[in-house]
Amino acid sequence: MQHHKRKKDIPVVILCGGMGTRLAEQTEVRPKPLVEVGGRPILWDIMKHYSRYGFDEFILAWATRGR
């Protein structure tokens, strides 16, 4: 018997790494995923988009390098 998972049972992995060099003015004071666009962090907007399709569990892969 096959066991199927519902969409909302499958976590979404969001890759949040990167130096944000094209957003240099903003990433000097905050990490790239938290840079605001339209008054909200970019990460919030991405997560909200997935939640519209029934995904509500997220894994954030957030690698940092010393600056």
mmCIF file of the N, C-alpha and C atoms, coordinates in Angstrom:
data_MODEL
# 
_entry.id   MODEL 
# 
loop_
_atom_site.group_PDB 
_atom_site.id 
_atom_site.type_symbol 
_atom_site.label_atom_id 
_atom_site.label_alt_id 
_atom_site.label_comp_id 
_atom_site.label_asym_id 
_atom_site.label_entity_id 
_atom_site.label_seq_id 
_atom_site.pdbx_PDB_ins_code 
_atom_site.Cartn_x 
_atom_site.Cartn_y 
_atom_site.Cartn_z 
_atom_site.occupancy 
_atom_site.B_iso_or_equiv 
_atom_site.pdbx_formal_charge 
_atom_site.auth_seq_id 
_atom_site.auth_comp_id 
_atom_site.auth_asym_id 
_atom_site.auth_atom_id 
_atom_site.pdbx_PDB_model_num 
ATOM 1   N N  . MET A 1 1  ? 0.837  -1.178 0.000  1.00 0.00 ? 1  MET A N  1 
ATOM 2   C CA . MET A 1 1  ? 0.000  0.000  0.000  1.00 0.00 ? 1  MET A CA 1 
ATOM 3   C C  . MET A 1 1  ? 0.886  1.247  0.000  1.00 0.00 ? 1  MET A C  1 
ATOM 4   N N  . GLN A 1 2  ? 0.618  2.149  -0.946 1.00 0.00 ? 2  GLN A N  1 
ATOM 5   C CA . GLN A 1 2  ? 1.384  3.384  -1.027 1.00 0.00 ? 2  GLN A CA 1 
ATOM 6   C C  . GLN A 1 2  ? 0.845  4.399  -0.047 1.00 0.00 ? 2  GLN A C  1 
ATOM 7   N N  . HIS A 1 3  ? 1.763  5.134  0.549  1.00 0.00 ? 3  HIS A N  1 
ATOM 8   C CA . HIS A 1 3  ? 1.371  6.152  1.514  1.00 0.00 ? 3  HIS A CA 1 
ATOM 9   C C  . HIS A 1 3  ? 1.668  7.519  0.912  1.00 0.00 ? 3  HIS A C  1 
ATOM 10  N N  . HIS A 1 4  ? 0.637  8.286  0.595  1.00 0.00 ? 4  HIS A N  1 
ATOM 11  C CA . HIS A 1 4  ? 0.809  9.606  -0.010 1.00 0.00 ? 4  HIS A CA 1 
ATOM 12  C C  . HIS A 1 4  ? 0.728  10.679 1.056  1.00 0.00 ? 4  HIS A C  1 
ATOM 13  N N  . LYS A 1 5  ? 1.646  11.625 0.966  1.00 0.00 ? 5  LYS A N  1 
ATOM 14  C CA . LYS A 1 5  ? 1.609  12.761 1.889  1.00 0.00 ? 5  LYS A CA 1 
ATOM 15  C C  . LYS A 1 5  ? 0.815  13.889 1.257  1.00 0.00 ? 5  LYS A C  1 
ATOM 16  N N  . ARG A 1 6  ? 0.117  14.592 2.094  1.00 0.00 ? 6  ARG A N  1 
ATOM 17  C CA . ARG A 1 6  ? -0.560 15.788 1.615  1.00 0.00 ? 6  ARG A CA 1 
ATOM 18  C C  . ARG A 1 6  ? 0.472  16.887 1.473  1.00 0.00 ? 6  ARG A C  1 
ATOM 19  N N  . LYS A 1 7  ? 0.178  17.861 0.633  1.00 0.00 ? 7  LYS A N  1 
ATOM 20  C CA . LYS A 1 7  ? 1.105  18.959 0.418  1.00 0.00 ? 7  LYS A CA 1 
ATOM 21  C C  . LYS A 1 7  ? 1.543  19.593 1.731  1.00 0.00 ? 7  LYS A C  1 
ATOM 22  N N  . LYS A 1 8  ? 0.582  19.871 2.587  1.00 0.00 ? 8  LYS A N  1 
ATOM 23  C CA . LYS A 1 8  ? 0.935  20.607 3.793  1.00 0.00 ? 8  LYS A CA 1 
ATOM 24  C C  . LYS A 1 8  ? 1.791  19.793 4.756  1.00 0.00 ? 8  LYS A C  1 
ATOM 25  N N  . ASP A 1 9  ? 1.923  18.491 4.525  1.00 0.00 ? 9  ASP A N  1 
ATOM 26  C CA . ASP A 1 9  ? 2.789  17.666 5.360  1.00 0.00 ? 9  ASP A CA 1 
ATOM 27  C C  . ASP A 1 9  ? 4.240  17.678 4.876  1.00 0.00 ? 9  ASP A C  1 
ATOM 28  N N  . ILE A 1 10 ? 4.472  18.245 3.710  1.00 0.00 ? 10 ILE A N  1 
ATOM 29  C CA . ILE A 1 10 ? 5.813  18.274 3.137  1.00 0.00 ? 10 ILE A CA 1 
ATOM 30  C C  . ILE A 1 10 ? 6.403  19.669 3.378  1.00 0.00 ? 10 ILE A C  1 
ATOM 31  N N  . PRO A 1 11 ? 7.537  19.747 4.070  1.00 0.00 ? 11 PRO A N  1 
ATOM 32  C CA . PRO A 1 11 ? 8.116  21.065 4.315  1.00 0.00 ? 11 PRO A CA 1 
ATOM 33  C C  . PRO A 1 11 ? 8.733  21.654 3.048  1.00 0.00 ? 11 PRO A C  1 
ATOM 34  N N  . VAL A 1 12 ? 8.710  22.965 2.974  1.00 0.00 ? 12 VAL A N  1 
ATOM 35  C CA . VAL A 1 12 ? 9.336  23.693 1.877  1.00 0.00 ? 12 VAL A CA 1 
ATOM 36  C C  . VAL A 1 12 ? 10.712 24.131 2.368  1.00 0.00 ? 12 VAL A C  1 
ATOM 37  N N  . VAL A 1 13 ? 11.751 23.803 1.610  1.00 0.00 ? 13 VAL A N  1 
ATOM 38  C CA . VAL A 1 13 ? 13.101 24.239 1.964  1.00 0.00 ? 13 VAL A CA 1 
ATOM 39  C C  . VAL A 1 13 ? 13.389 25.509 1.179  1.00 0.00 ? 13 VAL A C  1 
ATOM 40  N N  . ILE A 1 14 ? 13.696 26.576 1.901  1.00 0.00 ? 14 ILE A N  1 
ATOM 41  C CA . ILE A 1 14 ? 14.001 27.863 1.274  1.00 0.00 ? 14 ILE A CA 1 
ATOM 42  C C  . ILE A 1 14 ? 15.487 28.135 1.485  1.00 0.00 ? 14 ILE A C  1 
ATOM 43  N N  . LEU A 1 15 ? 16.208 28.303 0.377  1.00 0.00 ? 15 LEU A N  1 
ATOM 44  C CA . LEU A 1 15 ? 17.638 28.594 0.451  1.00 0.00 ? 15 LEU A CA 1 
ATOM 45  C C  . LEU A 1 15 ? 17.814 30.098 0.669  1.00 0.00 ? 15 LEU A C  1 
ATOM 46  N N  . CYS A 1 16 ? 18.309 30.454 1.826  1.00 0.00 ? 16 CYS A N  1 
ATOM 47  C CA . CYS A 1 16 ? 18.417 31.863 2.216  1.00 0.00 ? 16 CYS A CA 1 
ATOM 48  C C  . CYS A 1 16 ? 19.852 32.371 2.188  1.00 0.00 ? 16 CYS A C  1 
ATOM 49  N N  . GLY A 1 17 ? 20.759 31.597 1.650  1.00 0.00 ? 17 GLY A N  1 
ATOM 50  C CA . GLY A 1 17 ? 22.161 31.980 1.661  1.00 0.00 ? 17 GLY A CA 1 
ATOM 51  C C  . GLY A 1 17 ? 22.485 33.041 0.635  1.00 0.00 ? 17 GLY A C  1 
ATOM 52  N N  . GLY A 1 18 ? 23.716 33.377 0.583  1.00 0.00 ? 18 GLY A N  1 
ATOM 53  C CA . GLY A 1 18 ? 24.194 34.373 -0.366 1.00 0.00 ? 18 GLY A CA 1 
ATOM 54  C C  . GLY A 1 18 ? 24.581 35.649 0.344  1.00 0.00 ? 18 GLY A C  1 
ATOM 55  N N  . MET A 1 19 ? 25.461 36.372 -0.265 1.00 0.00 ? 19 MET A N  1 
ATOM 56  C CA . MET A 1 19 ? 25.974 37.588 0.346  1.00 0.00 ? 19 MET A CA 1 
ATOM 57  C C  . MET A 1 19 ? 25.094 38.798 0.079  1.00 0.00 ? 19 MET A C  1 
ATOM 58  N N  . GLY A 1 20 ? 24.238 38.732 -0.918 1.00 0.00 ? 20 GLY A N  1 
ATOM 59  C CA . GLY A 1 20 ? 23.374 39.869 -1.217 1.00 0.00 ? 20 GLY A CA 1 
ATOM 60  C C  . GLY A 1 20 ? 24.138 41.042 -1.795 1.00 0.00 ? 20 GLY A C  1 
ATOM 61  N N  . THR A 1 21 ? 25.135 40.759 -2.613 1.00 0.00 ? 21 THR A N  1 
ATOM 62  C CA . THR A 1 21 ? 25.983 41.832 -3.145 1.00 0.00 ? 21 THR A CA 1 
ATOM 63  C C  . THR A 1 21 ? 25.217 42.820 -4.024 1.00 0.00 ? 21 THR A C  1 
ATOM 64  N N  . ARG A 1 22 ? 24.180 42.379 -4.680 1.00 0.00 ? 22 ARG A N  1 
ATOM 65  C CA . ARG A 1 22 ? 23.391 43.301 -5.504 1.00 0.00 ? 22 ARG A CA 1 
ATOM 66  C C  . ARG A 1 22 ? 22.461 44.157 -4.658 1.00 0.00 ? 22 ARG A C  1 
ATOM 67  N N  . LEU A 1 23 ? 22.352 43.810 -3.395 1.00 0.00 ? 23 LEU A N  1 
ATOM 68  C CA . LEU A 1 23 ? 21.548 44.594 -2.450 1.00 0.00 ? 23 LEU A CA 1 
ATOM 69  C C  . LEU A 1 23 ? 22.464 45.212 -1.388 1.00 0.00 ? 23 LEU A C  1 
ATOM 70  N N  . ALA A 1 24 ? 23.679 45.545 -1.781 1.00 0.00 ? 24 ALA A N  1 
ATOM 71  C CA . ALA A 1 24 ? 24.730 45.933 -0.839 1.00 0.00 ? 24 ALA A CA 1 
ATOM 72  C C  . ALA A 1 24 ? 24.299 47.001 0.166  1.00 0.00 ? 24 ALA A C  1 
ATOM 73  N N  . GLU A 1 25 ? 23.579 48.006 -0.268 1.00 0.00 ? 25 GLU A N  1 
ATOM 74  C CA . GLU A 1 25 ? 23.164 49.067 0.662  1.00 0.00 ? 25 GLU A CA 1 
ATOM 75  C C  . GLU A 1 25 ? 22.276 48.519 1.770  1.00 0.00 ? 25 GLU A C  1 
ATOM 76  N N  . GLN A 1 26 ? 21.423 47.574 1.438  1.00 0.00 ? 26 GLN A N  1 
ATOM 77  C CA . GLN A 1 26 ? 20.494 47.013 2.412  1.00 0.00 ? 26 GLN A CA 1 
ATOM 78  C C  . GLN A 1 26 ? 21.124 45.916 3.264  1.00 0.00 ? 26 GLN A C  1 
ATOM 79  N N  . THR A 1 27 ? 22.010 45.121 2.663  1.00 0.00 ? 27 THR A N  1 
ATOM 80  C CA . THR A 1 27 ? 22.559 43.967 3.390  1.00 0.00 ? 27 THR A CA 1 
ATOM 81  C C  . THR A 1 27 ? 23.691 44.338 4.338  1.00 0.00 ? 27 THR A C  1 
ATOM 82  N N  . GLU A 1 28 ? 24.070 45.590 4.363  1.00 0.00 ? 28 GLU A N  1 
ATOM 83  C CA . GLU A 1 28 ? 25.062 46.023 5.359  1.00 0.00 ? 28 GLU A CA 1 
ATOM 84  C C  . GLU A 1 28 ? 24.452 46.048 6.755  1.00 0.00 ? 28 GLU A C  1 
ATOM 85  N N  . VAL A 1 29 ? 23.134 46.240 6.834  1.00 0.00 ? 29 VAL A N  1 
ATOM 86  C CA . VAL A 1 29 ? 22.470 46.361 8.137  1.00 0.00 ? 29 VAL A CA 1 
ATOM 87  C C  . VAL A 1 29 ? 21.589 45.165 8.491  1.00 0.00 ? 29 VAL A C  1 
ATOM 88  N N  . ARG A 1 30 ? 21.276 44.301 7.514  1.00 0.00 ? 30 ARG A N  1 
ATOM 89  C CA . ARG A 1 30 ? 20.442 43.124 7.796  1.00 0.00 ? 30 ARG A CA 1 
ATOM 90  C C  . ARG A 1 30 ? 20.726 42.034 6.781  1.00 0.00 ? 30 ARG A C  1 
ATOM 91  N N  . PRO A 1 31 ? 20.451 40.782 7.142  1.00 0.00 ? 31 PRO A N  1 
ATOM 92  C CA . PRO A 1 31 ? 20.647 39.671 6.195  1.00 0.00 ? 31 PRO A CA 1 
ATOM 93  C C  . PRO A 1 31 ? 19.706 39.803 4.989  1.00 0.00 ? 31 PRO A C  1 
ATOM 94  N N  . LYS A 1 32 ? 20.153 39.287 3.861  1.00 0.00 ? 32 LYS A N  1 
ATOM 95  C CA . LYS A 1 32 ? 19.391 39.401 2.611  1.00 0.00 ? 32 LYS A CA 1 
ATOM 96  C C  . LYS A 1 32 ? 17.934 38.954 2.732  1.00 0.00 ? 32 LYS A C  1 
ATOM 97  N N  . PRO A 1 33 ? 17.612 37.820 3.367  1.00 0.00 ? 33 PRO A N  1 
ATOM 98  C CA . PRO A 1 33 ? 16.206 37.404 3.441  1.00 0.00 ? 33 PRO A CA 1 
ATOM 99  C C  . PRO A 1 33 ? 15.316 38.363 4.235  1.00 0.00 ? 33 PRO A C  1 
ATOM 100 N N  . LEU A 1 34 ? 15.932 39.226 5.024  1.00 0.00 ? 34 LEU A N  1 
ATOM 101 C CA . LEU A 1 34 ? 15.155 40.162 5.834  1.00 0.00 ? 34 LEU A CA 1 
ATOM 102 C C  . LEU A 1 34 ? 15.098 41.568 5.246  1.00 0.00 ? 34 LEU A C  1 
ATOM 103 N N  . VAL A 1 35 ? 15.692 41.762 4.059  1.00 0.00 ? 35 VAL A N  1 
ATOM 104 C CA . VAL A 1 35 ? 15.592 43.049 3.376  1.00 0.00 ? 35 VAL A CA 1 
ATOM 105 C C  . VAL A 1 35 ? 14.127 43.280 3.019  1.00 0.00 ? 35 VAL A C  1 
ATOM 106 N N  . GLU A 1 36 ? 13.653 44.459 3.309  1.00 0.00 ? 36 GLU A N  1 
ATOM 107 C CA . GLU A 1 36 ? 12.227 44.740 3.092  1.00 0.00 ? 36 GLU A CA 1 
ATOM 108 C C  . GLU A 1 36 ? 11.932 45.212 1.673  1.00 0.00 ? 36 GLU A C  1 
ATOM 109 N N  . VAL A 1 37 ? 10.839 44.704 1.160  1.00 0.00 ? 37 VAL A N  1 
ATOM 110 C CA . VAL A 1 37 ? 10.279 45.134 -0.121 1.00 0.00 ? 37 VAL A CA 1 
ATOM 111 C C  . VAL A 1 37 ? 8.805  45.368 0.136  1.00 0.00 ? 37 VAL A C  1 
ATOM 112 N N  . GLY A 1 38 ? 8.340  46.567 -0.087 1.00 0.00 ? 38 GLY A N  1 
ATOM 113 C CA . GLY A 1 38 ? 6.934  46.880 0.162  1.00 0.00 ? 38 GLY A CA 1 
ATOM 114 C C  . GLY A 1 38 ? 6.572  46.814 1.638  1.00 0.00 ? 38 GLY A C  1 
ATOM 115 N N  . GLY A 1 39 ? 7.548  47.087 2.509  1.00 0.00 ? 39 GLY A N  1 
ATOM 116 C CA . GLY A 1 39 ? 7.270  47.114 3.941  1.00 0.00 ? 39 GLY A CA 1 
ATOM 117 C C  . GLY A 1 39 ? 7.344  45.766 4.649  1.00 0.00 ? 39 GLY A C  1 
ATOM 118 N N  . ARG A 1 40 ? 7.672  44.710 3.920  1.00 0.00 ? 40 ARG A N  1 
ATOM 119 C CA . ARG A 1 40 ? 7.779  43.369 4.513  1.00 0.00 ? 40 ARG A CA 1 
ATOM 120 C C  . ARG A 1 40 ? 9.087  42.717 4.044  1.00 0.00 ? 40 ARG A C  1 
ATOM 121 N N  . PRO A 1 41 ? 9.660  41.838 4.877  1.00 0.00 ? 41 PRO A N  1 
ATOM 122 C CA . PRO A 1 41 ? 10.877 41.131 4.445  1.00 0.00 ? 41 PRO A CA 1 
ATOM 123 C C  . PRO A 1 41 ? 10.611 40.241 3.233  1.00 0.00 ? 41 PRO A C  1 
ATOM 124 N N  . ILE A 1 42 ? 11.616 40.113 2.381  1.00 0.00 ? 42 ILE A N  1 
ATOM 125 C CA . ILE A 1 42 ? 11.500 39.253 1.196  1.00 0.00 ? 42 ILE A CA 1 
ATOM 126 C C  . ILE A 1 42 ? 11.092 37.842 1.611  1.00 0.00 ? 42 ILE A C  1 
ATOM 127 N N  . LEU A 1 43 ? 11.680 37.343 2.687  1.00 0.00 ? 43 LEU A N  1 
ATOM 128 C CA . LEU A 1 43 ? 11.380 35.996 3.164  1.00 0.00 ? 43 LEU A CA 1 
ATOM 129 C C  . LEU A 1 43 ? 9.899  35.833 3.506  1.00 0.00 ? 43 LEU A C  1 
ATOM 130 N N  . TRP A 1 44 ? 9.298  36.824 4.122  1.00 0.00 ? 44 TRP A N  1 
ATOM 131 C CA . TRP A 1 44 ? 7.867  36.782 4.461  1.00 0.00 ? 44 TRP A CA 1 
ATOM 132 C C  . TRP A 1 44 ? 7.040  36.623 3.190  1.00 0.00 ? 44 TRP A C  1 
ATOM 133 N N  . ASP A 1 45 ? 7.391  37.365 2.168  1.00 0.00 ? 45 ASP A N  1 
ATOM 134 C CA . ASP A 1 45 ? 6.645  37.327 0.908  1.00 0.00 ? 45 ASP A CA 1 
ATOM 135 C C  . ASP A 1 45 ? 6.732  35.942 0.269  1.00 0.00 ? 45 ASP A C  1 
ATOM 136 N N  . ILE A 1 46 ? 7.912  35.336 0.295  1.00 0.00 ? 46 ILE A N  1 
ATOM 137 C CA . ILE A 1 46 ? 8.100  33.999 -0.280 1.00 0.00 ? 46 ILE A CA 1 
ATOM 138 C C  . ILE A 1 46 ? 7.265  32.972 0.493  1.00 0.00 ? 46 ILE A C  1 
ATOM 139 N N  . MET A 1 47 ? 7.328  33.039 1.827  1.00 0.00 ? 47 MET A N  1 
ATOM 140 C CA . MET A 1 47 ? 6.572  32.096 2.650  1.00 0.00 ? 47 MET A CA 1 
ATOM 141 C C  . MET A 1 47 ? 5.066  32.275 2.469  1.00 0.00 ? 47 MET A C  1 
ATOM 142 N N  . LYS A 1 48 ? 4.616  33.497 2.350  1.00 0.00 ? 48 LYS A N  1 
ATOM 143 C CA . LYS A 1 48 ? 3.194  33.780 2.140  1.00 0.00 ? 48 LYS A CA 1 
ATOM 144 C C  . LYS A 1 48 ? 2.723  33.174 0.808  1.00 0.00 ? 48 LYS A C  1 
ATOM 145 N N  . HIS A 1 49 ? 3.566  33.274 -0.197 1.00 0.00 ? 49 HIS A N  1 
ATOM 146 C CA . HIS A 1 49 ? 3.223  32.710 -1.509 1.00 0.00 ? 49 HIS A CA 1 
ATOM 147 C C  . HIS A 1 49 ? 3.005  31.199 -1.408 1.00 0.00 ? 49 HIS A C  1 
ATOM 148 N N  . TYR A 1 50 ? 3.914  30.495 -0.750 1.00 0.00 ? 50 TYR A N  1 
ATOM 149 C CA . TYR A 1 50 ? 3.763  29.045 -0.583 1.00 0.00 ? 50 TYR A CA 1 
ATOM 150 C C  . TYR A 1 50 ? 2.547  28.699 0.268  1.00 0.00 ? 50 TYR A C  1 
ATOM 151 N N  . SER A 1 51 ? 2.256  29.504 1.271  1.00 0.00 ? 51 SER A N  1 
ATOM 152 C CA . SER A 1 51 ? 1.116  29.195 2.141  1.00 0.00 ? 51 SER A CA 1 
ATOM 153 C C  . SER A 1 51 ? -0.211 29.260 1.390  1.00 0.00 ? 51 SER A C  1 
ATOM 154 N N  . ARG A 1 52 ? -0.278 30.059 0.347  1.00 0.00 ? 52 ARG A N  1 
ATOM 155 C CA . ARG A 1 52 ? -1.496 30.121 -0.477 1.00 0.00 ? 52 ARG A CA 1 
ATOM 156 C C  . ARG A 1 52 ? -1.799 28.791 -1.154 1.00 0.00 ? 52 ARG A C  1 
ATOM 157 N N  . TYR A 1 53 ? -0.764 27.978 -1.314 1.00 0.00 ? 53 TYR A N  1 
ATOM 158 C CA . TYR A 1 53 ? -0.913 26.677 -1.960 1.00 0.00 ? 53 TYR A CA 1 
ATOM 159 C C  . TYR A 1 53 ? -0.947 25.533 -0.949 1.00 0.00 ? 53 TYR A C  1 
ATOM 160 N N  . GLY A 1 54 ? -1.115 25.871 0.324  1.00 0.00 ? 54 GLY A N  1 
ATOM 161 C CA . GLY A 1 54 ? -1.296 24.845 1.340  1.00 0.00 ? 54 GLY A CA 1 
ATOM 162 C C  . GLY A 1 54 ? -0.045 24.413 2.083  1.00 0.00 ? 54 GLY A C  1 
ATOM 163 N N  . PHE A 1 55 ? 1.091  25.016 1.772  1.00 0.00 ? 55 PHE A N  1 
ATOM 164 C CA . PHE A 1 55 ? 2.325  24.666 2.474  1.00 0.00 ? 55 PHE A CA 1 
ATOM 165 C C  . PHE A 1 55 ? 2.451  25.559 3.700  1.00 0.00 ? 55 PHE A C  1 
ATOM 166 N N  . ASP A 1 56 ? 2.665  24.934 4.871  1.00 0.00 ? 56 ASP A N  1 
ATOM 167 C CA . ASP A 1 56 ? 2.762  25.755 6.075  1.00 0.00 ? 56 ASP A CA 1 
ATOM 168 C C  . ASP A 1 56 ? 3.926  25.351 6.979  1.00 0.00 ? 56 ASP A C  1 
ATOM 169 N N  . GLU A 1 57 ? 4.810  24.493 6.477  1.00 0.00 ? 57 GLU A N  1 
ATOM 170 C CA . GLU A 1 57 ? 6.000  24.114 7.227  1.00 0.00 ? 57 GLU A CA 1 
ATOM 171 C C  . GLU A 1 57 ? 7.221  24.448 6.380  1.00 0.00 ? 57 GLU A C  1 
ATOM 172 N N  . PHE A 1 58 ? 8.152  25.186 6.979  1.00 0.00 ? 58 PHE A N  1 
ATOM 173 C CA . PHE A 1 58 ? 9.303  25.678 6.233  1.00 0.00 ? 58 PHE A CA 1 
ATOM 174 C C  . PHE A 1 58 ? 10.601 25.308 6.930  1.00 0.00 ? 58 PHE A C  1 
ATOM 175 N N  . ILE A 1 59 ? 11.609 25.015 6.134  1.00 0.00 ? 59 ILE A N  1 
ATOM 176 C CA . ILE A 1 59 ? 12.971 24.824 6.615  1.00 0.00 ? 59 ILE A CA 1 
ATOM 177 C C  . ILE A 1 59 ? 13.807 25.898 5.933  1.00 0.00 ? 59 ILE A C  1 
ATOM 178 N N  . LEU A 1 60 ? 14.448 26.739 6.732  1.00 0.00 ? 60 LEU A N  1 
ATOM 179 C CA . LEU A 1 60 ? 15.259 27.820 6.191  1.00 0.00 ? 60 LEU A CA 1 
ATOM 180 C C  . LEU A 1 60 ? 16.722 27.400 6.230  1.00 0.00 ? 60 LEU A C  1 
ATOM 181 N N  . ALA A 1 61 ? 17.323 27.281 5.074  1.00 0.00 ? 61 ALA A N  1 
ATOM 182 C CA . ALA A 1 61 ? 18.741 26.936 4.969  1.00 0.00 ? 61 ALA A CA 1 
ATOM 183 C C  . ALA A 1 61 ? 19.498 28.252 4.873  1.00 0.00 ? 61 ALA A C  1 
ATOM 184 N N  . TRP A 1 62 ? 20.061 28.657 6.004  1.00 0.00 ? 62 TRP A N  1 
ATOM 185 C CA . TRP A 1 62 ? 20.633 29.980 6.130  1.00 0.00 ? 62 TRP A CA 1 
ATOM 186 C C  . TRP A 1 62 ? 22.106 29.869 6.465  1.00 0.00 ? 62 TRP A C  1 
ATOM 187 N N  . ALA A 1 63 ? 22.950 29.967 5.472  1.00 0.00 ? 63 ALA A N  1 
ATOM 188 C CA . ALA A 1 63 ? 24.391 29.895 5.688  1.00 0.00 ? 63 ALA A CA 1 
ATOM 189 C C  . ALA A 1 63 ? 24.948 31.309 5.785  1.00 0.00 ? 63 ALA A C  1 
ATOM 190 N N  . THR A 1 64 ? 25.860 31.497 6.711  1.00 0.00 ? 64 THR A N  1 
ATOM 191 C CA . THR A 1 64 ? 26.478 32.821 6.852  1.00 0.00 ? 64 THR A CA 1 
ATOM 192 C C  . THR A 1 64 ? 27.991 32.679 6.754  1.00 0.00 ? 64 THR A C  1 
ATOM 193 N N  . ARG A 1 65 ? 28.592 33.742 6.335  1.00 0.00 ? 65 ARG A N  1 
ATOM 194 C CA . ARG A 1 65 ? 30.055 33.825 6.312  1.00 0.00 ? 65 ARG A CA 1 
ATOM 195 C C  . ARG A 1 65 ? 30.438 35.037 7.138  1.00 0.00 ? 65 ARG A C  1 
ATOM 196 N N  . GLY A 1 66 ? 31.533 34.935 7.794  1.00 0.00 ? 66 GLY A N  1 
ATOM 197 C CA . GLY A 1 66 ? 32.012 36.090 8.557  1.00 0.00 ? 66 GLY A CA 1 
ATOM 198 C C  . GLY A 1 66 ? 32.349 37.238 7.643  1.00 0.00 ? 66 GLY A C  1 
ATOM 199 N N  . ARG A 1 67 ? 31.944 38.417 8.014  1.00 0.00 ? 67 ARG A N  1 
ATOM 200 C CA . ARG A 1 67 ? 32.258 39.604 7.205  1.00 0.00 ? 67 ARG A CA 1 
ATOM 201 C C  . ARG A 1 67 ? 33.231 40.461 7.956  1.00 0.00 ? 67 ARG A C  1 
# 
